[in-house]
Amino acid sequence: MPSEELQLSTNDVLSRNTYTGRGGGLGMAIRAPGTIVFSFVKDCVFQYNVVQTWGGGAYIIFGGESNSTIILNGNQFIENESKYGAGGIFIAFHNGGNKKRFSRFYILNCAFIRN
């Protein structure tokens, strides 16, 4: 099984990005069957990011049959914008039919301000 790890930590600032796609500050698409990803994003600032679709601050999508964990802890999402919605963060679980989903997503002690 493929396995990945992503860690952003204290004082990382993802700011003033403009994208025509998704996820101005952070974009994650975990779609391959059997993929295991552990991501811990702590004490980061997602600020003034602009996208033309979804998830101004962050965009995270889980595919069917993935077994991943994403933890956001102590982050700030400030004045991010998106054309279709979810200015601060967009999270989706794409089932893809009758596939089992085992992924988990946690938001702890985060601030969402004027998104």
N, C-alpha and C positions, 0 to 999 in steps of 0.2 A: 504494500500500500504506500502511495506517495505521502510524504509528511513534510510540512513546512512550519516555520515559526517566524512570527513578526513581532518585534517589540519596539515601541516608541516610548520614551520615558521622559522624565522630568525636564521641563523647560523646552521641549520641542515646540516650535511655533510653525503652524501651517497657515499662511496668511496671504491674502491678496492674489489668489490664483483665479484665473478665468478659463473655463473649459467649455467646449461645445457639447461635451458628453456628460458623464455622471461623476459625482464625487470630487468636489473642488479641492478639499483638503486631504481626503483619503478615499480611495476606491478599492474595494475588494470584491472579487467574484470567485466564489469557491464552488465550482460546478462539477468537476470530474468525479465519477463514482468512486467511492472508497477513499477519497482524499481526506487526510487528517491535518487540520491546521489549528495551531494554538496561537492566538494573538492577544497580547496584553498591552493596552494603550493607556498610559498613566500620566497625569499632570501635564497634558498638552493643551495648547490653545489653537482652536480652529476659528479663524477670524477673517471677515471680509472676503470670503470665497464666493464666487459666482459661477453657476452652471446653467446651461440651456435646457437641461432635462430635470433630473431628480437628485437630491442629496447635496445641497450646497456645501455643508461642512464635511459630511462623510456619506458614502454610499456602500452598503454591504449587502450582498445577496448570497444565499446558500442554495446550492442545487440539491436535488434528490440524492439520497444515499451518501451524502457527505457526513462526516462525524467530526465536527469542528467546534471549537470553543473560542468565542471572542469576548474579551472583558474590557470595558471602558471604565476607568476609575479616576475620579478627580479631574476630569477634563472640562474645558470651557468651550462652548459653541456660541460665538458672538457675531451677530449681524451677518450671517451667511444667507445667500439668496439662491433660489432655484425657480425656473420658469413654471414647472408643473407641480411643484409642491415639495414639502419636506426640506425646508431651508436649512435646518440644523443637521438632521440625519435621516437617511432613508434605509430601512432594513426590510428585507423580504426573504421569505422561504419559498423557493420555487419547487413544487412537488414533482412535476414532470410525469404525471400519471399516478400509478399506484406504488411508487417507490417510497421506501421508508426514510424518514428524516430523523437524525440523531443529534443534530447540531444545537448548540446552546449559545445564547447571547445575553450578556449581563451589562446593565448600566448602573454604576454605583457612584454616588456623590458627584454627579456631573451637573454643570449649570448650562441652561439654554436661555440666551438673552437676545431678544429682538431678531429672531431668525424669520 
